[in-house]
């Protein structure tokens, strides 16, 4: 799943709850483009830059889920990465503008090597 995961993002608290629950049933890695003010999590967190080759970094996952919001500063990097790597996109829209950024959460089956 791809979620904004900073304390400033409105999606983050919801994401934190969903990801904690999901991680009870499968291996979950959280990919984030921001480095500051992240919420606490027990997930493995990986930092990325959307300018790098994310297809190579995410190829071993069974599913990549992107959660895109409507606040460009938090979601632009997620959107750009979703254009490189196919996955499931979820949209949380509170205005007429669709933009994207911040976090990439990836799921793999237990025991799968990346």
Secondary structure, DSSP 4 states (H G I P E B T S, - for coil): -----BTT-SSHHHHHHHHHHHTTTSEEEEEES--SSBPP-SSEEEE--TTS-HHHHHTT-SEEEEEE-S-HHHHHHHHHHHHHS--EEEE--SSS-----SEEEEEE-TT---
